[in-house]
């Protein structure tokens, strides 16, 4: 029997306290709870909630139904956690603000080259950690490299100096006041010999110096690894290629640094000195839907709060992508006036298939104590929210003008046509025999025109006005009157009017908070006339060789003809209303994209008058050509302009009777 519950929220786990002093864990599922089989009978244990707060829950042995708990500061645990290891580090200065830490591997030393080297202790997880030396000095690790090509060092760590690395006190090591002689007896051997110039062997190197590093100014460092003779040490150079046969480091140009073992140095999590900001208002762990051929940009800024050691144009951020084949992601690095690193991520979706990738922006040098040092978001190749295709004429008409005005074109013609009540467009049987299933500008209280044949009486059904007695009861709003969808045809009163039966279709891809983009390949489209009219044809579409090849693959799967939306033109051979549905073929985008266009062709020759006129014109022209052929073949001289002029200018005859 459950008598009390633990007053903290756990990630997917609910903790209950029973009357027997036991604690049961119940795991939450999607729609039910599942009891775990195990029962915790310990007197105290550790729990962590979804906010990252550690709780120590303790049971009272004297009162089994009571418990106590206390919180643990995770930040203090991170700060106090020691990550150092028992290896010697060779410190090498590269600049006044940066050093290189070489991890010495005694199994990779020149005398033990046949022995398998031990794995490196330094790893990429140590980036952002701080190496501190007991004698003084702190180094922030910025990069870590494995060095299997080096004979004596298994890895190196690049770091920035937070506090200058101090050498051994000269009072305890007076040998640092002498010149140092470095000898390389054999160029094939990486080891060098270290001796003090002008001193007795008793004052030179001894066994106490093993593991210490001789740091030379603007030169290679030397890690002491053995004593061969009194006062002479054998060392490994960090940069053996720079070592000549003999070189002397003057007094003050070198010092001893104690860096062997855990007693000489350590590594912990450093304080937070970085802030990562999203300049595009992007939320963490956001899911972003990117459509085909869509481009989106996101900007991030890395701010370094500690300016004690300034750097110039340093790349603080890195970007990783889980699936680089999903989308094309490019980076642009820049720096603002305060020398803060700025990264602009450009995403371009160039594939017509489902894919997903997670993009993570982070500061490798940032400490775990920073609350904002990484940022992740998911990119999914799918139809973005609110995406659609729209038809926009060359001279768009506003909603107000469409409902309440009569806009004119440049020639003074009306651009909108008012449909008659209960209008039904012509069908393929003729203008007087409508057979469409759609009724436009519906009003159930008024009779339907052109109901002379049974096929017309049985076709046409109300949708918005179904079961209503009048147009007022249909509930048509301005949005329904502006809609060109067939489902809202009952409320459609005005349509676009054209005088020329050739319609240029300009389609645009519309997304929220982005400008309209012209629809182009690979968004191939199909064209359908909703009212089953057949006196139309697609006469214009922009085709190239590459786009024609792109059409071949889906052409095997689609039975309907599809076209390139660029340069799409439709020729109408009849008059009155044409209601086209233009849809993007499946497979291009995961969502359905469709647009409906209503065009009223005015003053065009209707079927079958146009075909009759064309036939008569062809017969008349053929007859004329045939007559001219027969006249020419019979030798009849045709009247020309020169003959006609001579005929009218002839002089009267001057012949008269003789005298």
ROVOKE-419396 format. One record per residue: residue in one letter; x, y, z of N, C-alpha, C, O in turn. Coordinates in steps of 0.1 Angstrom, whole numbers, plus 5000, padded with zeros to 4 digits. Layout:
N
aXYZXYZXYZXYZ...
END
This chain:
659
x500949885000500050005000500950125000501850135008x500650224991501450344990500850444999499650474999x501650495008501250595018501750735016501150835020x502850745008503350885006504250874993504650764989x504350984987505150994975506251094976506151194983x507351064970508551154970508251284962507751274951x508451394969508051524963509151574954509651684956x509451504944510351554933509951484920509551374920x510151554909509851514896511051444890512151514889x510951324886512051254880511751234865510651234861x512851214857512651194843512151054840512950954841x510851034837510250914834510150814846509750704844x510350864858510350774870509550844881509850964884x508650774887507950824899508350734911508350614910x508750794922509250724933508150724944507550834947x507850604950506850594960507450534973508350444972x506950574984507450524997506250445003505150485004x506650315006505550225012505650225027506550285033x504650165033504550155047505450055053505650055066x506149985045507249885050508649945049509549875052x508750075046510050135045510750105032511950135031x510050045022510750025009510350135000509350205001x511150144990510950244979510750174966511650094962x509650204960509350144947509550244936509250364938x510050204924510150294913509150254903508950134899x508350354898507350324888507750404875507850534876x507950344864508350404852507150444844506250364842x507150574839506050624831506250584817507350594811x505150544810505050514796504250624789504050734794x503950594777503150684769501750694774501150804774x501150584778499750584782499450504794498250494798x500450454801500250384813501550374821502550424817x501450334834502550314842502950174843502150084843x504250144844504750014845505650004858506550074859x505249914866505949894879507249814876507249714869x508349864881509649794880509649674889509049684900x510349574885510349454894511149464906510949394916x512149554906513049554917512549654928511849754925x512949624940512649704952513949754958514749674961x514049884960515249934966515149934981514149994987x516049864988515949845002517149915009517249895022x517949995002519050065008518450175017517450235014x519350215026518950325035519050465029518350555033x519950475019520050605012520550574997521250474995x520150654988520550644974520450774968519950874973x520950774955521050904948520050904936519950804929x519451024935518451044924518851174917519351264923x518451174904518751294896517451334889516851244882x516951454890515751494883516051554869517251564865x515051594862515151644848515851774847516251814836x516051844858516751974858518251954861518952054862x518651834863520051814866520451834881521651854884x519451824890519751844904519851704910518951624909x520951684918521151554925520451564938520551664945x519851454942519151444955519651314961519751214955x519951324974520351214983519151184991518751265000x518451074989517251034997517650935007518250835004x517350965020517650875031516450835038515550915041x516350705042515250655050515550655065516750635069x514550685073514750685087514550545093513450495092x515650485098515450345103514450335114513950225116x514250435122513350425133511950455129511050395135x511750535119510350555114510350525099510650605091x509950405095510050355081509250435071509550435060x508250505076507350575066507850715064507150795058x508950755070509550895068510850885061511550785061x511250995054512450995047512951145048512151235051x514151165044514751295043515651295030516051195026x515851415025516651425013517351565014516951655020x518451565006519251695005519751704991520051594984x519951824986520451844973521951854973522651894983x522551824961524051824959524251924948523651914937x525152014950525552114940526452044929527552004932x525852034917526651964907527852044902528851994899x527752174903528852264899530052244907531152234903x529852224920530952194929531552064926532752044927x530751964923531351834919532151844907533251784906x531751924897532451934885533852014888534851974883x533752114895534952194898535952114906537152124904x535552024915536451944923536951814917537751744923x536451774905536751654900538151664893538351744885x539051574897540451574892540551474881540151354882x541051524869541151444857542651424853542851374842x543551454861544951444858545351294857544651214863x546551264851547051124850548551134853549151234852x549051014856550451004860551350984848551850874845x551551094841552451094829553151224829552651334834x554451224824555151344823554751434812554451374801x554651564813554351654803555551744800556151804808x555851754787556851844782556251974777555451974768x556552074784555952204781556852284771558052294772x556152324760556952394750556152524746554952514742x556752634747556152764744556252784729557252764722x555052824723555052864709554953014708555553074699x554153084716554053224717554053264732554053174741x553953394735553753434749552453394755552253404767x551453354746550153324751549653184748548553144752x550553104742550152964739551352874741552452914739x550952754745551952644747551552514741550352504737x552452424740552152284736552552194747553652194752x551652104751551952004762552051874755551151814749x553251814756553651684750553551574761554151584771x552651474758552551364768553651264765553651204754x554551234774555651144772555151004774554450974784x555550914765555250774766556550704766557350694757x556850644778558150574780558250444771559350404768x557050394768557150274759557450304745557850214737x557350434741557650474727559050544727559350604717x559750534737561050594738561950524728561650414724x563050594723563950534712564450394716564650314707x564750364728565350234732564250124732564550014733x562950164732561850064733560950074721559750064723x561450094709560650114698559949984694558849994687x560449874698559749744694558549714704557749624701x558449794715557349764724556149834720556249954715x554949774721553649834717553449954726553549944739x553150074720552950194728551550184736550650124731x551550254747550350264755549450364749549950464743x548150354751547250454745547350584752547850594763x547050684744547250824749546150854759545050814758x546550934770545550974780544851104775543651114778x545451184767544751304762543751264752544051174743x542651324752541551294742540851424739541051524746x539951414730539151534726538251574737537751694737x537851484747537051524758537751624767537151684776x539051634766539851724775539851864770540451954776x539351884758539352024753538452104762537252074764x538952224766538152304775538552284789538152364798x539352184792539852164806541052254809541652294799x541352264821542452354825543552264832543252194842x544752274827545952204833546652304842547052414838x546752274855547352364864548652294870548652174872x549652374872550952324877551052364892550652474896x551652274900551752294914552652424917552352494926x553652434909554552544911553952684906554452784909x552852674899552152794894552052784879552952744871x550852834874550552834860549352754856549052644862x548552804847547352744842547252754827547552854822x546852644821546852634806545452574803545052474807x544752654794543452604789543652524776544152584766x543252404776543452314764542452354754541252354756x542952384742542052414730541952314720540952294713x543052234718543052124708543852004713544852024720x543551884709544251764712544551684700543551664692x545751644698546151564686546851434691547651434700x546451324685547251204687548451204678548351244666x549551164683550851174675551551034674552551004681x550950944666551550814665552950824657553750734657x553150934650554350944642555550994651556650984646x555251044663556351084672556950964679556150874684x558250954680558850834686558750834702558850724708x558550954708558550954723557351014729557151004741x556451064721555251134727554051074720553951064708x553051034728551850974723550751074719549951044710x550751194724549751294721550351434725551251444733x549751534719550051674723548751744725547751714718x548751844733547651934736548052074735548952124741x547252144726547552284724546752364734545552334737x547252464740546552544750546952684751547952734746x546052764757546252904759546552924774546052864783x547553014776548053044789547053134797546853244793x546453074807545653164816546453234827546253344830x547453154832548453204842549753154837549953034834x550853244837552153194832552653074840552553074852x553252984832553752864838555152904845556052954838x555252874857556452914865557352794866556952674867x558652814865559652714867559952694881559452754890x560952604883561352574897562152694902562852764895x561952714915562552834922564152824920564652714922x564752934917566152934915566952904928568052864927x566252934939566952904952567052754954568052714959x566052684950566152534951566952474940567452364942x566952534929567752484917568652594912568352664902x569852614919570752724914571452694901572052774895x571252564896571852534883571252614872571952614861x570152674874569452754863570252884860569952954851x571152914869571953034866573153014858574053104856x573352894852574452854843573952834829572752824826x574952834820574652814806574352664804574952574811x573452624795573152484792573652444778573452514768x574452334778575052284766574252164762574052064769x573752164749572952054744573751994732574252064723x574051864734574851784724573951674717573251604724x574051674704573451564697574551484691575051514680x574951374697576051304693575851224680576751214672x574651174678574351104666573051154659572051154666x573151204647571951264641570751164639569651194638x571151034639570050924638569350894651568350834651x569950944662569350914675568551044679569151154678x567351024685566551134689566951194702566651304705x567651114710568051164723569151264722570051264713x569151354732570251464733570851454747570251404756x572051514748572751514760572751654766572951754758x572351674779572351804785573451814796573551724804x574251914795575251944804575352094808574952174800x575752114820575952254824577352294820578352224822x577452414814578752464809579552534820579052624826x580752484822581652544832581352514846581652594855x580652404850580452364864580952224866581152144857x581052194879581452064883580351964881579152004882x580651834878579551734876578651724888577451694887x579151744900578351734912577251834913576251814919x577451944906576452054906575552044894574652134891x575651934886574851914874573551834877573051844888x573151764867571851694867572051564875573151504875x570951524883571051404890569651334889568851374881x569451224897568151154896566951224900565851194896x567151334907565951414911565351494900564251544901x566051504889565651584878564851494867564351554857x564751364870564051284860562551324859561851354869x562051334847560751384844560551534843559451574839x561551604846561351754845561651794831562351724823x561151914828561351964814562252094814562052184822x563152094805563952214803563252294792563252244780x562752404795562052494786563052604781563452684789x563252604768564152704762563352804755562352774749x563752934756563053044750563153034734564253024729x561953034728561853034713562652914707563252924696x562552794713563252684708562552554714561552564720x563152444710562652314715562852294730563752354735x561952224736562052184750562652044751562651974741x563152014763563751884765563251814778563151874788x562751694776562251624787563251524792563651434785x563751544804564851454810564251324813563251304820x564951214808564451084809565550984815565250874817x566751034818567750954823569051024827569251134822x569850964835571151014839572250914835572150794839x573150954826574150854821575550874829576150774832x575850994831577151024838576851134849575851204847x577651144859577351244869577351384862578351424856x576251454864576051584859575551594844575351694839x575451474838574951474824573651394823573451284829x572651454816571351394815571051364801571451434792x570251264799569751224786568251274785567451244794x567951344774566651404773566051384759566751344750x564751394758564051384745563551524741562951594749x563951564729563551694724562151684718561751594712x561351794720560051804715560051834700559151794692x561151904696561351934681562751894677563651974676x562851764675564251714672564851764659566051764657x563951804650564451854637565251984638565952014629x564952054649565652184651566952174658567752274659x567352054663568452044672569752014663569751924656x570752104664571952084657572851984665572451934675x574051974660575051884667575351944681575651864690x575452074682575752134695575152274695575152354685x574552304707573952434709573952474723573852384732x574152604726574252644740573152744743572952844735x572452724754571352814758571952894770572352844780x571953024768572553114778571653124791570553084791x572353164801571653184814570453284812570653394806x569353244817568153324816567253294804566153334803x567853214794567053164783566453034785565752984776x566652964796566152834799565752824814566352894822x564852734816564452714830563952564831563552504822x563852524844563352384847561852394851561452484859x561052314846559652304849559352164854559652064847x558752154866558452024872557051984867556052044870x557051874859555751834852555651684851555151634842x556151614862556051474861555151424872555251454884x554151344868553251284878552151374883552151494880x551251314891550151384897550551484907549851584910x551751474913552151564923552651694917552751794924x552951694904553551814897552451894890552552014889x551451824885550451894877549051824879549051704883x548051884875546651824876545851894865546251984858x544651834863543751884853542251884859541851784864x541651994858540252014862539452094852539952144843x538152094855537252184847537552324851537552364863x537652414841537952554843536752634845535652584842x536852754849535652844850535152874836535752864826x533852924836533252954823533753094818533653194825x534153094806534653224799533953244786534353334778x532953164782532353174769530853174770530253124779x530253244760528753254759528453224744529053294735x527453134741527053114728525653164726524753134734x525453254716524153314714523653284700524453274690x522353264699521653244686521153384682520253434688x521653434671521253564666519953564657519453664653x519453444654518353424646517053394653516053364647x517053394667515953364674515553214674514353184676x516453134672516252984671516252924685517052954693x515252844687515152774700516052644700516252584689x516552614712517352484713516452364710515252364713x517052264703516452144700515152164691514252084692x515152264683514052294675514052204663515052164658x512852174658512652094646512252184634511252254635x513152194624512952284613512652204601513452114597x511552234594511152164582511652254570511352364569x512452184561513052254550512552194537512752074535x511852264529511352214516512452204506513552244507x512052134495512952114484513352254477512452334475x514652274475515152394469515052514478515252634474x514752494491514652604500515952634506516852544508x516152764510517452814516517052884529516252974529x517752844539517552914552518952944558519852874556x518953054566520253094572520053114587518953164591x521053074595521053094609522353144613523453094608x522353234623523553304627523753284642522853284650x525053254646525453224660526653314663527453344654x526753354675527853434680528453374692527753334702x529753364693530553314704531253434711531953504705x530953454724531453574731532453514742532053424749x533653574742534653534752534653644762534953764760x534253604775534053704785535453744791535553854797x536453654791537753684797538653744786539053684776x538953874787539753944778541153974783541854054777x541553894793542953914798544053874788545053934788x543653774780544553724769543853734756543253634751x543753854750542953874738543553794726544853774725x542753754717543053684705542453754693541453824695x543053744682542553824670542053714660542753624656x540753734657540053654647540253504649540753434640x539953464661540053324664538753254663537653304667x538753134656537453064654537152984667537852884670x536153024674535852964687534752854685534752754693x533952864675532852764673533152664663533952684653x532652544665532652434655531252394653530352394661x531052334641529752294637529852144632530652124623x529052054637529051914633527651884628526651944632x527551784619526351744612526251594612527251534608x525151544617525051394618524951324605525451214603x524251384595524051324582524351434571523551504567x525651434567526051534557525451514544525551604535x524851404541524251384528522751424527522151424517x522151464539520751504539520551634532519651654524x521451734536521251874531522651934529523651884535x522752034521523952104519524052214529523352314529x525052204538525252304549526652364547527652304546x526652494545527852574544527952674555527052724560x529252714558529552804569530252924564531052914554x529953034570530653164568531053224581530253254589x532453234582532953284595533253434593533653484583x532953504604533253654604533453694619533253614628x533853814621534053874634533454014635533554084626x532854044646532254174648533254274653534454244653x532854394656533754494660534454464673535554514675x533854384681534454344694535254214693535654154703x535554164681536254044678535653924683536253824687x534253924684533553804687533253724674532953774664x533453594676533353504664531853484661531053464669x531553504648530253494642530253384631531053394622x529253294632529153194622527753194616526753194623x527653204603526453204596526253064589527053034580x525252994592525052854587523952874576522852914579x524352834564523452834552523052694549523852604546x521752664549521152534546520452534533519552624531x520852444524520152434511519752294509520552204509x518452274507517852144505517752114490516952174483x518652034485518752004471518251864467518451824455x517751784476517351654474515851634475515151704483x515251544466513851524466513551384473512951294468x514051374486513751254493513751284508514251394512x513151194516513051224530514451204537515151104534x514851294545516151284552516051374564515251474564x516951354573517051434585518451444590519151344589x518851554596520151574601520051664613519251754614x520951644622521051724634522351804634523451754632x522151934635523352024634523552074648522652124655x524852064652525252114666526352214665527352194658x526052324671527052434672527552444686526752444695x528852434688529452434701530752504702531452524691x531152534714532452594716533352494723533152464735x534352434716535152324722535852374735536052294744x536252494735537052544746536152574758536752594769x534852574757534052614768534052514779534152394776x533852564791533752474803532452414804531452464799x532452304811531152234814530252324824529052294825x530852414830530152504839529352614831528552684837x529652624818528852724810527452674808527252554804x526552754809525152714807524752724792523752664788x525552804784525152824770526452814762527052914758x526952684760528152664752527852574740528752554732x526652524738526352434727524852464723524052504731x524552434710523252464705523052354694523852344685x521852284695521552184686520152204680519252254687x519952174667518652184661518652084650519652034645x517452034646517151934637516651984624515752064624x517251944613516751984600516151864593516751754592x514851874589514151764583513751804569513151914566x513951714559513551734545512151694544511751584542x511251794545509851774545509151904541509752004539x507851894539507052014536507052104548506552064559x507552224547507552314558506152354562505152344554x505952394574504652424579504152554572504752654571x502852534567502252654560502752664546502452774540x503452574540503852584526502752564516501852474519x502652634505501652614495502152674482503052754482x501452644471501652714459500452794455499352764458x500752914450499653014447499853064432500953064427x498753094427498753154413498653304415497653354421x499553384409499553524410499553584396500553554388x498553654391498553714378499653824378500153864388x499953864366500953964364500654094371501554164377x499354134372498854254379497954204390496754194387x498354174402497554114412496354214416496454334415x495254144420494054224424493954204439494054084444x493754304447493654304461492254234465491354234457x492254184477490954124482489854224482488654194479x490054344486489054454486488454474472487254484470x489354494463488954514449488154394443487254414436x488654274447487954164442486454154447485554104440x486254194459484954184465484054304462482854294461x484654424462483754544462484054644450483354744449x485054614442485354714431485254644417485154514417x485454724407485554674393486854714387486954814380x488054644390489354684385489354674370488754584364x490054764363490254764349491654744345492554764352x491854694332493154674327493654794320492954904321x494754794313495354914307494554954295494755074291x493654874290492754914279491354944283490554974274x491154954296489854994301488854874302487654904304x489254754300488354634301488354584316489254594323x487154534319486954484333487754354334487754274325x488454344346489254224348488554114355489054004356x487354144361486554044368485254024361484654114355x484753904362483453874356482553824367482853734375x481253874367480253834377479453714371478853734361x479653604378478953484374477453494377477053564387x476653434368475153434371474853344382475653254386x473653354387473153274399473053134394472553104383x473553044402473552894400474152864386473652784378x475352924384476052914371476752774371477352734380x476552714359477252584356478052604343477452644333x479352574342480152594330479752494319479152394322x480052534307479752434296480552304297481552304304x480052204291480652074291481052044276480952124267x481651924275482151884261480951854252481251844240x479751844257478551824248478051954242477251954232x478552074247478052194241477752294252477652264264x477552424248477352524258475952514264475752564276x474952454257473652444263473352324270472252294275x474452234272474252114279475252104290476252024289x475152174301476152164312475952034319474851984322x477151984323477151854330478151854342478651744346x478551964347479551974357478951944371477751964373x479751894380479251864393479351984402478851974413x479852094398480052214406479052324401478752344390x478552394411477652504409478252624415478752624426x478352734408478952864412477852964415476852974408x478153054425477253154429475853094432474853134426x475853004441474652924443473653004451473953084460x472352974448471253034455470152934454469452924443x469852844464468852744463467452804461466552724456x467152924464465852984462465553024448464353054445x466553014439466353054425466552934416467252834419x465852934404465952814395467352804389468052904388x467652684385468952664378468752674363467852604358x469552754356469352764342469852644334470552564339x469452644321469852534312469652394317470552314316x468452374322468152234327467152174317466052134321x467552164304466752114294466851964291465951904286x467951914296468251774293468451694306468851754316x468151564306468351484319469751494324469951494336x470751494315472151494320472451624328473251624338x471751734324471951854331471251864344471651914354x470051794344469251794356469851714367469751734379x470551604363471151514373472551554377473051494386x473051654371474451694375474351824383473251894383x475451864389475451984398474851964411473651934412x475651974422475251954435475752074444476852114443x474852114453475252214463476152154473476052034477x477152234478478052194489477852284501477352234511x478152404500477952494512476452524514476052544525x475752524503474352554504473452424504472252434502x474052314506473252184507472252194519472652214530x470952164515469952164526469452304530468652314539x469952414523469552544527468452594517468352534506x467752694522466652744514466952874506466352894495x467952944510468353064503469853084504470553014512x470353184497471853214497472253264510473453254514x471353334517471753394530472053284541472853304550x471353174539471553064549472852984546473152894554x473453004535474652924531475852964540476752884541x475853084546476953124555478253154547479353124552x478153214535479353244528480053364534479353474536x481253354536482053464542482953524530483053464519x483653634534484553694524485653594520486153584509x486153514530487253424527486753314517487453264509x485453264519484953164510484653224496484853154486x484253354495484053414482485353434475485353434462x486453454482487753464476488453334472489353334464x487953224478488553094476488253044462487153054457x489252994455489152934442488952784442489052724432x488852724454488752584455487352534451486352604452x487252414445485952364440485052334452483852344450x485552304464484752284475483952404480482952394486x484452524476483852654479483152714467482952834467x482852644457482252704445480952764447480552854440x480152714458478852774460478952924463478053004460x480052964469480153104474480953184464481053304465x481453124453482253204443481353284434480453234427x481453414434480653504427481353574415480753604405x482653594417483453664407484753584403485353524412x485053584391486253514386487053604377486553714372x488353564375489253644366488753634352488453524347x488753754345488253754331489453784322490253874324x489453714311490553734301489853744287488753684285x490453824278489853844265490553764255490053734244x491853714258492553634248492553494254492953474266x492253394246492153254252493453184254493553064252x494553264256495853204259496253254273496453374275x496353164283496553204297497953164301498353054299x498653264306500053244311499953214326499453304334x500353094331500253054344501553084352502553024348x501553174362502753204370502453154384501653204391x503153044388502952984401504153024410505253034406x503853044423504853074433504752984445503652934448x505852954451505952874463505952974475506753064476x504952954484504653054495504952984508504452874510x505753044517506052994530505853114540505953224536x505553074552505453174562506753244565507753184566x506653374566507753464570508853464559509953504562x508553424547509553424536508853484524507653464522x509653554515509053604503508653484493509253374494x507753514485507353414475508453384465509153474460x508653254462509653214453508953154441508053074442x509453184428508853124416508952974417510052924420x507952904413507952764412508652714400508352764389x509652624402510452574391510752434393510452374403x511352364383511752224384512752214396513552304399x512652094404511851974400510451974404509851864406x509852084407508352084411507552074398506752164394x507651954391506851934380505351924384505051874394x504451964375503051974379502251904368502651884357x501051874373499951814364498851914363498551984373x498151924352497052014350495851934347495751854338x494751974354493451904352492352004352492352104360x491351984343490152074343489052004352488651894349x488652074362487852004372486451974367485851874370x485952064358484652044352484651954340483651954332x485751884337485851784327485651844313485251784303x486151974311486152034298487351984291488451974297x487251964278488351904270488852004260489851974253x488252124258488652214247489652314252489452434252x490752254257491952334261493152244259493152124258x494352314260495552234258496752324264496752444263x497752254269498952314274499852334262500252244256x500152464259500952494246502352544249503152544240x502552584262503952644264504452594278503752604288x505652544278506352514290507852514287508252464276x508652564296510052574294510752444296510652384307x511452384286512152264286513552274282513852344273x514452214290515852204286516252054286515451964290x517452024281517851884280517951824294517551704296x518551894304518651844317517351824324517151724331x516451914322515151904328514351794321513551724328x514551764308513851654302514351524307513551424308x515651514310516151394316515551374330515251254334x515351474338514751464351513251414350512751354359x512651434339511251394337511151244334510051184336x512251184329512151044325511850954336511150854335x512450974348512350884359510850874365510350764365x510250994368508850984373507850954362506750924364x508350974349507350944338506950804337505950774332x507850714342507450574342506450534352505750434351x506350614363505450584374504150664373503150614378x504050774366502850854365502250834351502850834341x500950814352500150794339499750924333499350934322x499751034341499251164337500451244332501551234337x500151324322501251414316501551524326500651584332x502851554328503251654337504151754330504751724320x504251874335504851984328505752064338505652054350x506652134332507552224339506752354343506252414333x506652394355505852514358506452644353505752744352x507752644348508252764342507752774328507952684320x507252894325506752924312505452844308505152824297x504652804318503452724316502352814310502052924315x501852774299500752844292499652744288499952634283x498452794289497252714285496452784275496152904277x496052714264495252774254493852714255493652584255x492852794255491452754257490752774243490752884237x490152664238489452674225487952704227487252714216x487452714239486152754241486052874249487052944252x484852904253484553024261484052994275483852874278x483753094282483153094296484253034306485453044304x483752974316484552944328485352814326484852704322x486652824329487552714330488152704344488652804349x488052584350488452564364489552464364489352344363x490852514365491952424364492452394378492452474387x492952264379493652224392495052184388495252094380x496052254394497452234391498052174404497952234415x498652054403499151984414500651944412501051914400x501451954422502851914421502851754422502151704430x503651694413503651554413504251494426504951564433x503751374430504151314442505651274441506151234431x506251274453507651234454508651354454509751334458x508151474450509051584450509051644465510151674470x507951654471507851704485506951604492506051534486x507151584505506351484513504951534515504051454518x504651654512503251704514502651734500503351744490x501251744500500551764487500451914485500051994494x500951964473500852104469499952114457500152044447x498852194459497852204448497352344448497152404459x496952394436496352524435495252514424495452434414x494152584426493052584416492952724411492952824418x492752734398492652864390491352864383491052774375x490552974384489352994377489553104367489853224371x489353084354489453174344488253184335487753074331x487653304333486553314324487053374311487453494311x486953294301487353334287486153404281485153344278x486253534278485153614273485353644258486553664254x484253644250484253684236485153594228485653634217x485253464231485953364223484953284216483853264221x485353224205484353144197484253014204485152944207x482952984207482652854214482552734205482452754193x482652624211482552494203481052484199480152514207x480852444186481852414175482052524165482552494154x481752644169481852754159483252774155483552804143x484152764164485552794160486052684150486752724141x485752564152486152464142485552484129486152454118x484252524129483552554116484252664108484452664096x484552774115485152894109486552854104486952894093x487252774111488652734107488552644094489252654085x487552554094487352464083486952544070487452524059x486052644072485652724060486752804055486952824043x487552864063488752944059489652854051490252904041x489952734056490852644049490352604035491052604026x488952584034488352544021488452664011488852644000x488152784016488252904007489652924002489852953991x490652914011492052934007492452833997493252863988x492052704000492452603990491852613977492452593967x490552663976489852683964490552793956490752783944x490952903962491653013956492952963949493253003938x493752893957495052843951494752753940495552753930x493752663940493452573929493052653916493452613905x492252753918491852833906493052903900493152903887x493952953908495153023902495952923895496652953885x496052803900496852693893496352663879497052653869x494952643878494352613865494452723855494752703844x494352853860494552963851495952973845496153003833x496852953853498252953849498552843840499352863830x498052723842498252613834497652623820498152563810x496452693819495752713806496352823798495852853787x497352893803497953003795497253133796497553223788x496353153804495653273806496553373813497053353823x496653493806497553593812496753673822495653723820x497253673834496653733845496853883844497953923840x495953963848496054103848497054153858496954113870x498054233854499054283863498854433864498054493857x499554493873499554643875499954713863499454823859x501054663856501554733844500654723832500454823825x499954613831498954593820497754683822497254743813x497354693834496254773838496554923835495654993831x497754973838498055113836498155143821497655253817x498655053814498755073799497355083793497155153784x496454993798495154993793494455123795493755173786x494555183806493855313809494555433802493855533801x495755423799496455533792496555523777497355603771x495855433771495955423756495455553749494455603753x496155593739495755713731494655673720494755563715x493755763717492755733707493355723693494455783691x492755643684493355613671493355733662492355813662x494455763655494655883646494455843632494655933623x493955723629493755683615492455743610491455733616x492455813598491255873592491155843577492055783571x490155883571489955863556490955943548491356053552x491455893537492455963529491756073521490556063518x492556163518491956283512492156263497491756353489
END
